Amino acid sequence: MSVPVAGRAAPGAGASTWHAAWLPPAAFRALGARNVLVHGDGPLVDTVLDEVTQACARHGGRVWHSPPWDVDADLVLASRAAGPIANAAAEAARLGATPAVDGTGDGSLGDEGFLLARVDGVTVVLADAPAGLLYGLFHVVRLGAAAFDDDRPARRHQPALARRILDHWDNVAVHPVSGQVERGYSGGSVFWRDGAARGEPDRIRDYGRLLAACGVNAVTVNNVNVHDTEARLLTDRLDEVAGIADVLRPYGIRVHLSVTFAAPVVLGGLPTADPLDDRVRAWWAEATRRVYRRIPDFGGYLVKADSEGRPGPFAYGRDHADGANLLAGALAPHDGVVRWRAFVYDHRQDWRDRSTDRARAAHDHFAPLDGRFRDNVIVQVKFGPVDFQPREPVSPVLAAMPATRLAVELQVTQEYTGQQRHVCHLGPAWSEVLRFAPWGAAGDSIADVITRGGLVAVSNVGDDPFWTGHPLAQANLYAFGRLAWDPRLDPGAILDEWIGLTWLPVTMGDPELVRRTLHAIMDDSWRTYERYTAPLGVGFMVRPGHHYGPDVDGYEYTPWGTYHFADRDGVGVDRTRATGTGFTGQYPQPWSEVYESLRRCPDDLLLFFHHVPYGHVLHSGRTVIQHIYDTHFAGVEEVAAMRERWRLLAGAFEPAAHQRVAERLDEQLRCAVEWRDQVNTYFFRKSGVPDAHGRRIH
Ligand code: GCW
């Protein structure tokens, strides 16, 4: 039987109500059955030691931390700073592995890196800093028995990005519109409930542990829409933030806070929040000093300003650089950063005005400011120019600010990708973004662009027993962490890791069948979702407000700037320089030309960039209208097939997990049918063009 083991995942404690996700005790079997020597000291090394101790207690191995080391170790986890090990074989292994560190790069493993080597029958993990040892430990867990293969070559592992951050859109107080977690589909918040900190450190600790095991090293504990209660986390409610920081620290995770730009007014009683006002500057400096006094390793602030009604520098005639630099100045003495979101656009647009283009907004606002931001400002850019749609081009802002630290923001919470009721495995989508080369194949990729800023995502976690509502949505969280650690990883291989860690063969049965089935359901599920929703990159067509399910014209005549412009002749948004909004001009070559050209524009983004007649022939050889019909029929069939596949696994899992996914697949199919019928009917009625295959359209 293959089971994601229920029960408390963290070492030591008894059973609880949430699942172990990708760290069930059985995942530690290979490591826990061995003799393990841990060499080094400090809080994170203690975490390593705890983990190993629990694993060995469970699986029959033994652990040593201090002399006498009368052991033939199978695994040595050693901090290099701790010096020689007074055990001949372990020391020989340590020394044997060392040249592989010294021989490459700058001879250092950095703050978070580690070396994994196999020397004379001993597996060795070396690190220069305790966090590296922790990541090395989790890598050994990930490898399982393979970590002990004699032919394993020595390999250094270092994260490509130093900042790997999850933002929680969690409210402290339940908000009348957005609830406890804005765009949350996994129950309540793991941090807050009904206006107060939940005070459940076990669960937060388990969360931190899961995050560390996939590489995440920072968490923002409250929503970017900072309401009145949440604003006070910065001042008189700072203890609650510190409490969370204390619990996450042993897993190498730093805490960040979303703050309101109006804080000096709403919290400090000043008459202004003008970034150039000395009183305002002094207020932020003092507030920040207090934060660091209480949380010395505090990560920094996250700000949504002049966006969707949030306060910002515009009210004082200042720009985003003035605003961001104000907070950066307060944070700089403490080595903190401010992440300033580039998600700025006019949400009170007139739909009649074809010249305003929401896609242009971030670049229009931010590109001219390149070079003006202080060093500890990170401009955080949503991956696409509009808003986390299933398919968007990569934001041109990412190619327009070479003198600014940039981070990409992804959305793990599935606001626009099925709200964790639909299987939509996003690893492949994110991988495309990270590999995108804005200056052409020979130039840097997005992963290179964000080296100094990092990768950020909106978390999909809540207090749901499966953490993510849909048990298979855990894979998105895992994939985010792994891609942030190494953006070149293959998303299929990441999914395979997650499957191997999470769905463990516990007694009997056919783990390979489970693995194959999960791949068959998940690998292409993002494209399946795309097929039955808005076509060819045009986006939205979701129900306004909650954003679930189809409503083709739901946003068409609204102020939000998310239109498709379908009429009887054609569909799509003309964003060309020649005849449209000029958005294509925000890209460098070659994309500026590729997107501008009707002939060269990739099919999957055609309607994002061009308004075309229904009879326009795609590269695929099909007309746009026939593509719409075909993909919508195909998408539904694919979901039906997913559901069948899952059904075949009944009995292979703990019933609760199987049932939860089964119910959601029922809903996904219902919803996909709804999408298919509304979209196909809408375009049939608009265009009058029948389906070439005569299928039923209403
Ligand atoms: O997509 C929109 C969401 C809002 C969110 C906003 C943002 C937190 O619908 O709920 O607000 O993006 O990213 O700020």
Boltz pocket constraint, residues with backbone or C-beta under 6 A from the ligand:
constraints:
  - pocket:
      binder: B
      contacts: [[A, 169], [A, 182], [A, 183], [A, 224], [A, 225], [A, 304], [A, 308], [A, 343], [A, 387], [A, 388], [A, 415], [A, 545]]
      max_distance: 6.0
